[in-house]
Amino acid sequence: APACSISAPWCEAHHIEHWENGGPTAVDNGVLLCSHHHHAVHAGNWEISVRDGIPWFIPACHHDPERRPRRNRYWRPGAVGDDA
């Protein structure tokens, strides 16, 4: 999730298209999230969209009325494509 610094070994696998809704257990339908952000996604505070294999996090309206997609830059500070 954006600005999260928890490393992969401490994260949980999340189905982007939820498993209980028929989402496949596959790398292209998964993202690693820390426990805090995993719960936040399930609570509806974030939506996840994948573009070109990159997960983008879309905040709920009460966090950002414009719902601007964001990426985690903590592990890739020099990554290009800040804008969605």
N, CA, C and O atoms as a Maestro MAE file, in Angstrom:
{
 s_m_m2io_version
 :::
 2.0.0
}

f_m_ct {
 s_m_title
 :::
 protein
 m_atom[336] {
  # First column is atom index #
  i_m_mmod_type
  r_m_x_coord
  r_m_y_coord
  r_m_z_coord
  i_m_residue_number
  s_m_chain_name
  s_m_pdb_residue_name
  s_m_pdb_atom_name
  i_m_atomic_number
  :::
  1 25 0.850 -1.181 0.000 1 A "ALA " " N  " 7
  2 3 0.000 0.000 0.000 1 A "ALA " " CA " 6
  3 2 0.898 1.247 0.000 1 A "ALA " " C  " 6
  4 15 2.057 1.167 0.405 1 A "ALA " " O  " 8
  5 25 0.391 2.362 -0.435 2 A "PRO " " N  " 7
  6 3 1.210 3.574 -0.491 2 A "PRO " " CA " 6
  7 2 1.863 3.889 0.859 2 A "PRO " " C  " 6
  8 15 1.215 3.851 1.904 2 A "PRO " " O  " 8
  9 25 3.145 4.198 0.810 3 A "ALA " " N  " 7
  10 3 3.944 4.607 1.970 3 A "ALA " " CA " 6
  11 2 4.167 3.508 3.008 3 A "ALA " " C  " 6
  12 15 4.721 3.787 4.071 3 A "ALA " " O  " 8
  13 25 3.760 2.287 2.738 4 A "CYS " " N  " 7
  14 3 3.982 1.197 3.692 4 A "CYS " " CA " 6
  15 2 5.424 0.708 3.575 4 A "CYS " " C  " 6
  16 15 5.936 0.506 2.474 4 A "CYS " " O  " 8
  17 25 6.066 0.521 4.720 5 A "SER " " N  " 7
  18 3 7.469 0.103 4.720 5 A "SER " " CA " 6
  19 2 7.663 -1.341 5.187 5 A "SER " " C  " 6
  20 15 8.798 -1.774 5.388 5 A "SER " " O  " 8
  21 25 6.587 -2.081 5.361 6 A "ILE " " N  " 7
  22 3 6.695 -3.466 5.820 6 A "ILE " " CA " 6
  23 2 7.227 -4.329 4.676 6 A "ILE " " C  " 6
  24 15 6.691 -4.291 3.569 6 A "ILE " " O  " 8
  25 25 8.273 -5.100 4.939 7 A "SER " " N  " 7
  26 3 8.883 -5.915 3.881 7 A "SER " " CA " 6
  27 2 8.062 -7.183 3.611 7 A "SER " " C  " 6
  28 15 7.281 -7.623 4.454 7 A "SER " " O  " 8
  29 25 8.254 -7.750 2.435 8 A "ALA " " N  " 7
  30 3 7.463 -8.882 1.951 8 A "ALA " " CA " 6
  31 2 7.371 -10.058 2.931 8 A "ALA " " C  " 6
  32 15 6.285 -10.620 3.081 8 A "ALA " " O  " 8
  33 25 8.456 -10.457 3.606 9 A "PRO " " N  " 7
  34 3 8.327 -11.606 4.514 9 A "PRO " " CA " 6
  35 2 7.305 -11.400 5.638 9 A "PRO " " C  " 6
  36 15 6.829 -12.374 6.222 9 A "PRO " " O  " 8
  37 25 6.969 -10.161 5.941 10 A "TRP " " N  " 7
  38 3 6.024 -9.856 7.017 10 A "TRP " " CA " 6
  39 2 4.628 -9.552 6.496 10 A "TRP " " C  " 6
  40 15 3.755 -9.145 7.263 10 A "TRP " " O  " 8
  41 25 4.410 -9.745 5.210 11 A "CYS " " N  " 7
  42 3 3.124 -9.409 4.593 11 A "CYS " " CA " 6
  43 2 2.237 -10.632 4.411 11 A "CYS " " C  " 6
  44 15 2.668 -11.773 4.573 11 A "CYS " " O  " 8
  45 25 0.986 -10.353 4.071 12 A "GLU " " N  " 7
  46 3 -0.018 -11.380 3.805 12 A "GLU " " CA " 6
  47 2 -0.417 -11.280 2.342 12 A "GLU " " C  " 6
  48 15 -0.423 -10.191 1.768 12 A "GLU " " O  " 8
  49 25 -0.751 -12.419 1.737 13 A "ALA " " N  " 7
  50 3 -1.213 -12.427 0.348 13 A "ALA " " CA " 6
  51 2 -2.685 -12.017 0.304 13 A "ALA " " C  " 6
  52 15 -3.500 -12.512 1.083 13 A "ALA " " O  " 8
  53 25 -3.009 -11.123 -0.601 14 A "HIS " " N  " 7
  54 3 -4.385 -10.650 -0.768 14 A "HIS " " CA " 6
  55 2 -4.835 -10.933 -2.196 14 A "HIS " " C  " 6
  56 15 -4.116 -10.632 -3.149 14 A "HIS " " O  " 8
  57 25 -6.028 -11.513 -2.345 15 A "HIS " " N  " 7
  58 3 -6.638 -11.710 -3.659 15 A "HIS " " CA " 6
  59 2 -7.265 -10.380 -4.082 15 A "HIS " " C  " 6
  60 15 -8.143 -9.868 -3.388 15 A "HIS " " O  " 8
  61 25 -6.831 -9.821 -5.199 16 A "ILE " " N  " 7
  62 3 -7.394 -8.550 -5.670 16 A "ILE " " CA " 6
  63 2 -8.863 -8.748 -6.018 16 A "ILE " " C  " 6
  64 15 -9.724 -8.007 -5.542 16 A "ILE " " O  " 8
  65 25 -9.151 -9.751 -6.851 17 A "GLU " " N  " 7
  66 3 -10.542 -10.184 -7.025 17 A "GLU " " CA " 6
  67 2 -10.728 -11.245 -5.952 17 A "GLU " " C  " 6
  68 15 -10.141 -12.324 -6.036 17 A "GLU " " O  " 8
  69 25 -11.529 -10.951 -4.958 18 A "HIS " " N  " 7
  70 3 -11.606 -11.790 -3.765 18 A "HIS " " CA " 6
  71 2 -11.915 -13.242 -4.091 18 A "HIS " " C  " 6
  72 15 -12.754 -13.542 -4.940 18 A "HIS " " O  " 8
  73 25 -11.227 -14.131 -3.405 19 A "TRP " " N  " 7
  74 3 -11.366 -15.567 -3.597 19 A "TRP " " CA " 6
  75 2 -12.810 -16.013 -3.419 19 A "TRP " " C  " 6
  76 15 -13.310 -16.823 -4.200 19 A "TRP " " O  " 8
  77 25 -13.489 -15.486 -2.390 20 A "GLU " " N  " 7
  78 3 -14.877 -15.903 -2.140 20 A "GLU " " CA " 6
  79 2 -15.826 -15.462 -3.254 20 A "GLU " " C  " 6
  80 15 -16.945 -15.964 -3.353 20 A "GLU " " O  " 8
  81 25 -15.382 -14.526 -4.088 21 A "ASN " " N  " 7
  82 3 -16.184 -14.082 -5.237 21 A "ASN " " CA " 6
  83 2 -15.722 -14.743 -6.533 21 A "ASN " " C  " 6
  84 15 -16.090 -14.307 -7.624 21 A "ASN " " O  " 8
  85 25 -14.920 -15.790 -6.411 22 A "GLY " " N  " 7
  86 3 -14.458 -16.510 -7.591 22 A "GLY " " CA " 6
  87 2 -13.109 -16.077 -8.118 22 A "GLY " " C  " 6
  88 15 -12.678 -16.549 -9.170 22 A "GLY " " O  " 8
  89 25 -12.430 -15.187 -7.409 23 A "GLY " " N  " 7
  90 3 -11.112 -14.740 -7.848 23 A "GLY " " CA " 6
  91 2 -10.103 -15.870 -7.783 23 A "GLY " " C  " 6
  92 15 -10.082 -16.628 -6.813 23 A "GLY " " O  " 8
  93 25 -9.268 -15.994 -8.800 24 A "PRO " " N  " 7
  94 3 -8.294 -17.085 -8.815 24 A "PRO " " CA " 6
  95 2 -7.132 -16.842 -7.847 24 A "PRO " " C  " 6
  96 15 -6.777 -15.702 -7.546 24 A "PRO " " O  " 8
  97 25 -6.561 -17.932 -7.378 25 A "THR " " N  " 7
  98 3 -5.328 -17.841 -6.608 25 A "THR " " CA " 6
  99 2 -4.198 -17.897 -7.624 25 A "THR " " C  " 6
  100 15 -3.767 -18.974 -8.037 25 A "THR " " O  " 8
  101 25 -3.728 -16.727 -8.018 26 A "ALA " " N  " 7
  102 3 -2.714 -16.595 -9.061 26 A "ALA " " CA " 6
  103 2 -1.908 -15.334 -8.799 26 A "ALA " " C  " 6
  104 15 -2.408 -14.375 -8.211 26 A "ALA " " O  " 8
  105 25 -0.667 -15.344 -9.238 27 A "VAL " " N  " 7
  106 3 0.219 -14.196 -9.019 27 A "VAL " " CA " 6
  107 2 -0.386 -12.914 -9.576 27 A "VAL " " C  " 6
  108 15 -0.286 -11.862 -8.944 27 A "VAL " " O  " 8
  109 25 -1.015 -12.983 -10.752 28 A "ASP " " N  " 7
  110 3 -1.558 -11.757 -11.349 28 A "ASP " " CA " 6
  111 2 -2.860 -11.306 -10.699 28 A "ASP " " C  " 6
  112 15 -3.408 -10.273 -11.082 28 A "ASP " " O  " 8
  113 25 -3.370 -12.061 -9.720 29 A "ASN " " N  " 7
  114 3 -4.539 -11.638 -8.955 29 A "ASN " " CA " 6
  115 2 -4.166 -11.417 -7.488 29 A "ASN " " C  " 6
  116 15 -5.037 -11.413 -6.618 29 A "ASN " " O  " 8
  117 25 -2.892 -11.238 -7.222 30 A "GLY " " N  " 7
  118 3 -2.467 -11.097 -5.843 30 A "GLY " " CA " 6
  119 2 -1.578 -9.902 -5.613 30 A "GLY " " C  " 6
  120 15 -0.939 -9.381 -6.526 30 A "GLY " " O  " 8
  121 25 -1.558 -9.486 -4.368 31 A "VAL " " N  " 7
  122 3 -0.677 -8.412 -3.935 31 A "VAL " " CA " 6
  123 2 -0.333 -8.700 -2.475 31 A "VAL " " C  " 6
  124 15 -1.158 -9.233 -1.733 31 A "VAL " " O  " 8
  125 25 0.880 -8.350 -2.069 32 A "LEU " " N  " 7
  126 3 1.274 -8.520 -0.674 32 A "LEU " " CA " 6
  127 2 0.935 -7.257 0.100 32 A "LEU " " C  " 6
  128 15 1.250 -6.146 -0.328 32 A "LEU " " O  " 8
  129 25 0.289 -7.441 1.248 33 A "LEU " " N  " 7
  130 3 -0.100 -6.320 2.102 33 A "LEU " " CA " 6
  131 2 0.269 -6.629 3.544 33 A "LEU " " C  " 6
  132 15 0.182 -7.777 3.982 33 A "LEU " " O  " 8
  133 25 0.679 -5.612 4.275 34 A "CYS " " N  " 7
  134 3 0.871 -5.792 5.713 34 A "CYS " " CA " 6
  135 2 -0.515 -6.016 6.328 34 A "CYS " " C  " 6
  136 15 -1.532 -5.726 5.699 34 A "CYS " " O  " 8
  137 25 -0.547 -6.522 7.532 35 A "SER " " N  " 7
  138 3 -1.820 -6.821 8.188 35 A "SER " " CA " 6
  139 2 -2.717 -5.583 8.280 35 A "SER " " C  " 6
  140 15 -3.920 -5.664 8.031 35 A "SER " " O  " 8
  141 25 -2.131 -4.447 8.636 36 A "HIS " " N  " 7
  142 3 -2.906 -3.208 8.756 36 A "HIS " " CA " 6
  143 2 -3.590 -2.852 7.434 36 A "HIS " " C  " 6
  144 15 -4.793 -2.592 7.403 36 A "HIS " " O  " 8
  145 25 -2.820 -2.842 6.345 37 A "HIS " " N  " 7
  146 3 -3.395 -2.464 5.057 37 A "HIS " " CA " 6
  147 2 -4.313 -3.545 4.499 37 A "HIS " " C  " 6
  148 15 -5.263 -3.236 3.780 37 A "HIS " " O  " 8
  149 25 -4.041 -4.810 4.821 38 A "HIS " " N  " 7
  150 3 -4.927 -5.888 4.393 38 A "HIS " " CA " 6
  151 2 -6.317 -5.679 4.994 38 A "HIS " " C  " 6
  152 15 -7.329 -5.801 4.303 38 A "HIS " " O  " 8
  153 25 -6.353 -5.364 6.284 39 A "HIS " " N  " 7
  154 3 -7.643 -5.088 6.922 39 A "HIS " " CA " 6
  155 2 -8.285 -3.824 6.348 39 A "HIS " " C  " 6
  156 15 -9.504 -3.772 6.183 39 A "HIS " " O  " 8
  157 25 -7.482 -2.816 6.047 40 A "ALA " " N  " 7
  158 3 -8.016 -1.568 5.478 40 A "ALA " " CA " 6
  159 2 -8.657 -1.810 4.114 40 A "ALA " " C  " 6
  160 15 -9.695 -1.224 3.804 40 A "ALA " " O  " 8
  161 25 -8.046 -2.670 3.297 41 A "VAL " " N  " 7
  162 3 -8.632 -3.001 1.988 41 A "VAL " " CA " 6
  163 2 -9.973 -3.697 2.191 41 A "VAL " " C  " 6
  164 15 -10.957 -3.351 1.538 41 A "VAL " " O  " 8
  165 25 -10.014 -4.675 3.093 42 A "HIS " " N  " 7
  166 3 -11.268 -5.400 3.326 42 A "HIS " " CA " 6
  167 2 -12.334 -4.517 3.973 42 A "HIS " " C  " 6
  168 15 -13.526 -4.793 3.837 42 A "HIS " " O  " 8
  169 25 -11.926 -3.472 4.667 43 A "ALA " " N  " 7
  170 3 -12.877 -2.535 5.276 43 A "ALA " " CA " 6
  171 2 -13.400 -1.512 4.269 43 A "ALA " " C  " 6
  172 15 -14.282 -0.717 4.595 43 A "ALA " " O  " 8
  173 25 -12.863 -1.525 3.051 44 A "GLY " " N  " 7
  174 3 -13.329 -0.601 2.020 44 A "GLY " " CA " 6
  175 2 -12.594 0.720 1.971 44 A "GLY " " C  " 6
  176 15 -13.034 1.643 1.285 44 A "GLY " " O  " 8
  177 25 -11.473 0.835 2.688 45 A "ASN " " N  " 7
  178 3 -10.719 2.089 2.676 45 A "ASN " " CA " 6
  179 2 -9.824 2.236 1.455 45 A "ASN " " C  " 6
  180 15 -9.386 3.342 1.138 45 A "ASN " " O  " 8
  181 25 -9.548 1.134 0.768 46 A "TRP " " N  " 7
  182 3 -8.740 1.143 -0.449 46 A "TRP " " CA " 6
  183 2 -9.320 0.151 -1.442 46 A "TRP " " C  " 6
  184 15 -9.839 -0.895 -1.052 46 A "TRP " " O  " 8
  185 25 -9.232 0.477 -2.725 47 A "GLU " " N  " 7
  186 3 -9.481 -0.475 -3.801 47 A "GLU " " CA " 6
  187 2 -8.141 -0.676 -4.495 47 A "GLU " " C  " 6
  188 15 -7.283 0.206 -4.464 47 A "GLU " " O  " 8
  189 25 -7.963 -1.824 -5.113 48 A "ILE " " N  " 7
  190 3 -6.715 -2.113 -5.816 48 A "ILE " " CA " 6
  191 2 -7.025 -2.369 -7.279 48 A "ILE " " C  " 6
  192 15 -7.928 -3.135 -7.617 48 A "ILE " " O  " 8
  193 25 -6.264 -1.717 -8.134 49 A "SER " " N  " 7
  194 3 -6.376 -1.898 -9.576 49 A "SER " " CA " 6
  195 2 -4.985 -2.225 -10.105 49 A "SER " " C  " 6
  196 15 -4.004 -1.614 -9.680 49 A "SER " " O  " 8
  197 25 -4.890 -3.171 -11.018 50 A "VAL " " N  " 7
  198 3 -3.590 -3.538 -11.584 50 A "VAL " " CA " 6
  199 2 -3.519 -3.036 -13.015 50 A "VAL " " C  " 6
  200 15 -4.389 -3.328 -13.836 50 A "VAL " " O  " 8
  201 25 -2.471 -2.276 -13.300 51 A "ARG " " N  " 7
  202 3 -2.221 -1.768 -14.655 51 A "ARG " " CA " 6
  203 2 -0.806 -2.145 -15.049 51 A "ARG " " C  " 6
  204 15 0.157 -1.798 -14.364 51 A "ARG " " O  " 8
  205 25 -0.691 -2.849 -16.145 52 A "ASP " " N  " 7
  206 3 0.619 -3.298 -16.636 52 A "ASP " " CA " 6
  207 2 1.394 -4.054 -15.560 52 A "ASP " " C  " 6
  208 15 2.612 -3.915 -15.445 52 A "ASP " " O  " 8
  209 25 0.676 -4.854 -14.777 53 A "GLY " " N  " 7
  210 3 1.307 -5.664 -13.746 53 A "GLY " " CA " 6
  211 2 1.662 -4.930 -12.471 53 A "GLY " " C  " 6
  212 15 2.285 -5.508 -11.581 53 A "GLY " " O  " 8
  213 25 1.278 -3.668 -12.366 54 A "ILE " " N  " 7
  214 3 1.614 -2.850 -11.195 54 A "ILE " " CA " 6
  215 2 0.343 -2.547 -10.408 54 A "ILE " " C  " 6
  216 15 -0.621 -2.033 -10.974 54 A "ILE " " O  " 8
  217 25 0.326 -2.860 -9.099 55 A "PRO " " N  " 7
  218 3 -0.855 -2.541 -8.300 55 A "PRO " " CA " 6
  219 2 -0.932 -1.046 -7.965 55 A "PRO " " C  " 6
  220 15 0.043 -0.439 -7.522 55 A "PRO " " O  " 8
  221 25 -2.096 -0.486 -8.185 56 A "TRP " " N  " 7
  222 3 -2.396 0.898 -7.827 56 A "TRP " " CA " 6
  223 2 -3.462 0.865 -6.745 56 A "TRP " " C  " 6
  224 15 -4.395 0.064 -6.808 56 A "TRP " " O  " 8
  225 25 -3.324 1.717 -5.775 57 A "PHE " " N  " 7
  226 3 -4.238 1.760 -4.642 57 A "PHE " " CA " 6
  227 2 -5.097 3.012 -4.753 57 A "PHE " " C  " 6
  228 15 -4.585 4.128 -4.844 57 A "PHE " " O  " 8
  229 25 -6.408 2.809 -4.744 58 A "ILE " " N  " 7
  230 3 -7.356 3.904 -4.917 58 A "ILE " " CA " 6
  231 2 -8.043 4.130 -3.572 58 A "ILE " " C  " 6
  232 15 -8.751 3.251 -3.079 58 A "ILE " " O  " 8
  233 25 -7.835 5.304 -2.978 59 A "PRO " " N  " 7
  234 3 -8.416 5.560 -1.658 59 A "PRO " " CA " 6
  235 2 -9.922 5.781 -1.723 59 A "PRO " " C  " 6
  236 15 -10.461 6.184 -2.754 59 A "PRO " " O  " 8
  237 25 -10.581 5.514 -0.618 60 A "ALA " " N  " 7
  238 3 -12.013 5.794 -0.501 60 A "ALA " " CA " 6
  239 2 -12.237 7.303 -0.562 60 A "ALA " " C  " 6
  240 15 -11.322 8.085 -0.305 60 A "ALA " " O  " 8
  241 25 -13.446 7.698 -0.902 61 A "CYS " " N  " 7
  242 3 -13.789 9.125 -1.042 61 A "CYS " " CA " 6
  243 2 -13.497 9.931 0.218 61 A "CYS " " C  " 6
  244 15 -13.113 11.097 0.125 61 A "CYS " " O  " 8
  245 25 -13.669 9.333 1.392 62 A "HIS " " N  " 7
  246 3 -13.432 10.102 2.619 62 A "HIS " " CA " 6
  247 2 -11.942 10.349 2.864 62 A "HIS " " C  " 6
  248 15 -11.594 11.194 3.688 62 A "HIS " " O  " 8
  249 25 -11.061 9.635 2.173 63 A "HIS " " N  " 7
  250 3 -9.617 9.896 2.255 63 A "HIS " " CA " 6
  251 2 -9.177 10.879 1.176 63 A "HIS " " C  " 6
  252 15 -8.329 11.741 1.408 63 A "HIS " " O  " 8
  253 25 -9.763 10.735 0.006 64 A "ASP " " N  " 7
  254 3 -9.414 11.586 -1.139 64 A "ASP " " CA " 6
  255 2 -10.636 11.668 -2.041 64 A "ASP " " C  " 6
  256 15 -10.924 10.719 -2.770 64 A "ASP " " O  " 8
  257 25 -11.364 12.785 -2.005 65 A "PRO " " N  " 7
  258 3 -12.577 12.914 -2.820 65 A "PRO " " CA " 6
  259 2 -12.338 12.685 -4.313 65 A "PRO " " C  " 6
  260 15 -13.252 12.271 -5.026 65 A "PRO " " O  " 8
  261 25 -11.118 12.949 -4.792 66 A "GLU " " N  " 7
  262 3 -10.814 12.737 -6.208 66 A "GLU " " CA " 6
  263 2 -10.391 11.297 -6.490 66 A "GLU " " C  " 6
  264 15 -10.285 10.897 -7.650 66 A "GLU " " O  " 8
  265 25 -10.148 10.518 -5.438 67 A "ARG " " N  " 7
  266 3 -9.776 9.103 -5.539 67 A "ARG " " CA " 6
  267 2 -8.599 8.880 -6.484 67 A "ARG " " C  " 6
  268 15 -8.649 8.014 -7.357 67 A "ARG " " O  " 8
  269 25 -7.550 9.661 -6.302 68 A "ARG " " N  " 7
  270 3 -6.345 9.538 -7.136 68 A "ARG " " CA " 6
  271 2 -5.606 8.230 -6.823 68 A "ARG " " C  " 6
  272 15 -5.274 7.974 -5.666 68 A "ARG " " O  " 8
  273 25 -5.349 7.408 -7.834 69 A "PRO " " N  " 7
  274 3 -4.598 6.168 -7.618 69 A "PRO " " CA " 6
  275 2 -3.174 6.469 -7.146 69 A "PRO " " C  " 6
  276 15 -2.557 7.447 -7.567 69 A "PRO " " O  " 8
  277 25 -2.671 5.611 -6.268 70 A "ARG " " N  " 7
  278 3 -1.333 5.781 -5.697 70 A "ARG " " CA " 6
  279 2 -0.591 4.458 -5.741 70 A "ARG " " C  " 6
  280 15 -1.198 3.390 -5.821 70 A "ARG " " O  " 8
  281 25 0.725 4.544 -5.687 71 A "ARG " " N  " 7
  282 3 1.576 3.360 -5.644 71 A "ARG " " CA " 6
  283 2 2.455 3.408 -4.409 71 A "ARG " " C  " 6
  284 15 2.646 4.460 -3.798 71 A "ARG " " O  " 8
  285 25 2.979 2.259 -4.061 72 A "ASN " " N  " 7
  286 3 3.972 2.217 -2.996 72 A "ASN " " CA " 6
  287 2 5.316 2.570 -3.609 72 A "ASN " " C  " 6
  288 15 5.781 1.888 -4.524 72 A "ASN " " O  " 8
  289 25 5.937 3.618 -3.119 73 A "ARG " " N  " 7
  290 3 7.246 4.052 -3.613 73 A "ARG " " CA " 6
  291 2 8.354 3.773 -2.587 73 A "ARG " " C  " 6
  292 15 9.524 4.055 -2.847 73 A "ARG " " O  " 8
  293 25 7.992 3.231 -1.446 74 A "TYR " " N  " 7
  294 3 8.988 3.021 -0.398 74 A "TYR " " CA " 6
  295 2 10.124 2.125 -0.873 74 A "TYR " " C  " 6
  296 15 11.291 2.425 -0.623 74 A "TYR " " O  " 8
  297 25 9.800 1.035 -1.551 75 A "TRP " " N  " 7
  298 3 10.815 0.083 -1.985 75 A "TRP " " CA " 6
  299 2 11.389 0.428 -3.345 75 A "TRP " " C  " 6
  300 15 12.384 -0.170 -3.755 75 A "TRP " " O  " 8
  301 25 10.786 1.387 -4.068 76 A "ARG " " N  " 7
  302 3 11.271 1.805 -5.385 76 A "ARG " " CA " 6
  303 2 11.208 3.326 -5.479 76 A "ARG " " C  " 6
  304 15 10.422 3.862 -6.261 76 A "ARG " " O  " 8
  305 25 12.021 4.028 -4.695 77 A "PRO " " N  " 7
  306 3 11.912 5.490 -4.642 77 A "PRO " " CA " 6
  307 2 12.169 6.191 -5.967 77 A "PRO " " C  " 6
  308 15 11.673 7.298 -6.171 77 A "PRO " " O  " 8
  309 25 12.925 5.586 -6.870 78 A "GLY " " N  " 7
  310 3 13.219 6.226 -8.148 78 A "GLY " " CA " 6
  311 2 12.294 5.788 -9.263 78 A "GLY " " C  " 6
  312 15 12.533 6.126 -10.422 78 A "GLY " " O  " 8
  313 25 11.244 5.046 -8.948 79 A "ALA " " N  " 7
  314 3 10.342 4.528 -9.979 79 A "ALA " " CA " 6
  315 2 9.632 5.663 -10.697 79 A "ALA " " C  " 6
  316 15 9.263 6.667 -10.088 79 A "ALA " " O  " 8
  317 25 9.448 5.493 -11.987 80 A "VAL " " N  " 7
  318 3 8.753 6.496 -12.785 80 A "VAL " " CA " 6
  319 2 7.269 6.187 -12.809 80 A "VAL " " C  " 6
  320 15 6.848 5.103 -12.405 80 A "VAL " " O  " 8
  321 25 6.479 7.131 -13.278 81 A "GLY " " N  " 7
  322 3 5.043 6.927 -13.412 81 A "GLY " " CA " 6
  323 2 4.274 7.277 -12.164 81 A "GLY " " C  " 6
  324 15 3.397 6.524 -11.741 81 A "GLY " " O  " 8
  325 25 4.593 8.419 -11.563 82 A "ASP " " N  " 7
  326 3 3.885 8.823 -10.353 82 A "ASP " " CA " 6
  327 2 2.401 9.024 -10.596 82 A "ASP " " C  " 6
  328 15 1.583 8.782 -9.709 82 A "ASP " " O  " 8
  329 25 2.059 9.457 -11.774 83 A "ASP " " N  " 7
  330 3 0.654 9.705 -12.074 83 A "ASP " " CA " 6
  331 2 0.011 8.452 -12.639 83 A "ASP " " C  " 6
  332 15 0.641 7.681 -13.362 83 A "ASP " " O  " 8
  333 25 -1.239 8.266 -12.301 84 A "ALA " " N  " 7
  334 3 -1.984 7.096 -12.796 84 A "ALA " " CA " 6
  335 2 -2.433 7.319 -14.217 84 A "ALA " " C  " 6
  336 15 -3.074 6.448 -14.806 84 A "ALA " " O  " 8
  :::
 }
 m_bond[335] {
  # First column is bond index #
  i_m_from
  i_m_to
  i_m_order
  :::
  1 1 2 1
  2 2 3 1
  3 3 4 2
  4 3 5 1
  5 5 6 1
  6 6 7 1
  7 7 8 2
  8 7 9 1
  9 9 10 1
  10 10 11 1
  11 11 12 2
  12 11 13 1
  13 13 14 1
  14 14 15 1
  15 15 16 2
  16 15 17 1
  17 17 18 1
  18 18 19 1
  19 19 20 2
  20 19 21 1
  21 21 22 1
  22 22 23 1
  23 23 24 2
  24 23 25 1
  25 25 26 1
  26 26 27 1
  27 27 28 2
  28 27 29 1
  29 29 30 1
  30 30 31 1
  31 31 32 2
  32 31 33 1
  33 33 34 1
  34 34 35 1
  35 35 36 2
  36 35 37 1
  37 37 38 1
  38 38 39 1
  39 39 40 2
  40 39 41 1
  41 41 42 1
  42 42 43 1
  43 43 44 2
  44 43 45 1
  45 45 46 1
  46 46 47 1
  47 47 48 2
  48 47 49 1
  49 49 50 1
  50 50 51 1
  51 51 52 2
  52 51 53 1
  53 53 54 1
  54 54 55 1
  55 55 56 2
  56 55 57 1
  57 57 58 1
  58 58 59 1
  59 59 60 2
  60 59 61 1
  61 61 62 1
  62 62 63 1
  63 63 64 2
  64 63 65 1
  65 65 66 1
  66 66 67 1
  67 67 68 2
  68 67 69 1
  69 69 70 1
  70 70 71 1
  71 71 72 2
  72 71 73 1
  73 73 74 1
  74 74 75 1
  75 75 76 2
  76 75 77 1
  77 77 78 1
  78 78 79 1
  79 79 80 2
  80 79 81 1
  81 81 82 1
  82 82 83 1
  83 83 84 2
  84 83 85 1
  85 85 86 1
  86 86 87 1
  87 87 88 2
  88 87 89 1
  89 89 90 1
  90 90 91 1
  91 91 92 2
  92 91 93 1
  93 93 94 1
  94 94 95 1
  95 95 96 2
  96 95 97 1
  97 97 98 1
  98 98 99 1
  99 99 100 2
  100 99 101 1
  101 101 102 1
  102 102 103 1
  103 103 104 2
  104 103 105 1
  105 105 106 1
  106 106 107 1
  107 107 108 2
  108 107 109 1
  109 109 110 1
  110 110 111 1
  111 111 112 2
  112 111 113 1
  113 113 114 1
  114 114 115 1
  115 115 116 2
  116 115 117 1
  117 117 118 1
  118 118 119 1
  119 119 120 2
  120 119 121 1
  121 121 122 1
  122 122 123 1
  123 123 124 2
  124 123 125 1
  125 125 126 1
  126 126 127 1
  127 127 128 2
  128 127 129 1
  129 129 130 1
  130 130 131 1
  131 131 132 2
  132 131 133 1
  133 133 134 1
  134 134 135 1
  135 135 136 2
  136 135 137 1
  137 137 138 1
  138 138 139 1
  139 139 140 2
  140 139 141 1
  141 141 142 1
  142 142 143 1
  143 143 144 2
  144 143 145 1
  145 145 146 1
  146 146 147 1
  147 147 148 2
  148 147 149 1
  149 149 150 1
  150 150 151 1
  151 151 152 2
  152 151 153 1
  153 153 154 1
  154 154 155 1
  155 155 156 2
  156 155 157 1
  157 157 158 1
  158 158 159 1
  159 159 160 2
  160 159 161 1
  161 161 162 1
  162 162 163 1
  163 163 164 2
  164 163 165 1
  165 165 166 1
  166 166 167 1
  167 167 168 2
  168 167 169 1
  169 169 170 1
  170 170 171 1
  171 171 172 2
  172 171 173 1
  173 173 174 1
  174 174 175 1
  175 175 176 2
  176 175 177 1
  177 177 178 1
  178 178 179 1
  179 179 180 2
  180 179 181 1
  181 181 182 1
  182 182 183 1
  183 183 184 2
  184 183 185 1
  185 185 186 1
  186 186 187 1
  187 187 188 2
  188 187 189 1
  189 189 190 1
  190 190 191 1
  191 191 192 2
  192 191 193 1
  193 193 194 1
  194 194 195 1
  195 195 196 2
  196 195 197 1
  197 197 198 1
  198 198 199 1
  199 199 200 2
  200 199 201 1
  201 201 202 1
  202 202 203 1
  203 203 204 2
  204 203 205 1
  205 205 206 1
  206 206 207 1
  207 207 208 2
  208 207 209 1
  209 209 210 1
  210 210 211 1
  211 211 212 2
  212 211 213 1
  213 213 214 1
  214 214 215 1
  215 215 216 2
  216 215 217 1
  217 217 218 1
  218 218 219 1
  219 219 220 2
  220 219 221 1
  221 221 222 1
  222 222 223 1
  223 223 224 2
  224 223 225 1
  225 225 226 1
  226 226 227 1
  227 227 228 2
  228 227 229 1
  229 229 230 1
  230 230 231 1
  231 231 232 2
  232 231 233 1
  233 233 234 1
  234 234 235 1
  235 235 236 2
  236 235 237 1
  237 237 238 1
  238 238 239 1
  239 239 240 2
  240 239 241 1
  241 241 242 1
  242 242 243 1
  243 243 244 2
  244 243 245 1
  245 245 246 1
  246 246 247 1
  247 247 248 2
  248 247 249 1
  249 249 250 1
  250 250 251 1
  251 251 252 2
  252 251 253 1
  253 253 254 1
  254 254 255 1
  255 255 256 2
  256 255 257 1
  257 257 258 1
  258 258 259 1
  259 259 260 2
  260 259 261 1
  261 261 262 1
  262 262 263 1
  263 263 264 2
  264 263 265 1
  265 265 266 1
  266 266 267 1
  267 267 268 2
  268 267 269 1
  269 269 270 1
  270 270 271 1
  271 271 272 2
  272 271 273 1
  273 273 274 1
  274 274 275 1
  275 275 276 2
  276 275 277 1
  277 277 278 1
  278 278 279 1
  279 279 280 2
  280 279 281 1
  281 281 282 1
  282 282 283 1
  283 283 284 2
  284 283 285 1
  285 285 286 1
  286 286 287 1
  287 287 288 2
  288 287 289 1
  289 289 290 1
  290 290 291 1
  291 291 292 2
  292 291 293 1
  293 293 294 1
  294 294 295 1
  295 295 296 2
  296 295 297 1
  297 297 298 1
  298 298 299 1
  299 299 300 2
  300 299 301 1
  301 301 302 1
  302 302 303 1
  303 303 304 2
  304 303 305 1
  305 305 306 1
  306 306 307 1
  307 307 308 2
  308 307 309 1
  309 309 310 1
  310 310 311 1
  311 311 312 2
  312 311 313 1
  313 313 314 1
  314 314 315 1
  315 315 316 2
  316 315 317 1
  317 317 318 1
  318 318 319 1
  319 319 320 2
  320 319 321 1
  321 321 322 1
  322 322 323 1
  323 323 324 2
  324 323 325 1
  325 325 326 1
  326 326 327 1
  327 327 328 2
  328 327 329 1
  329 329 330 1
  330 330 331 1
  331 331 332 2
  332 331 333 1
  333 333 334 1
  334 334 335 1
  335 335 336 2
  :::
 }
}
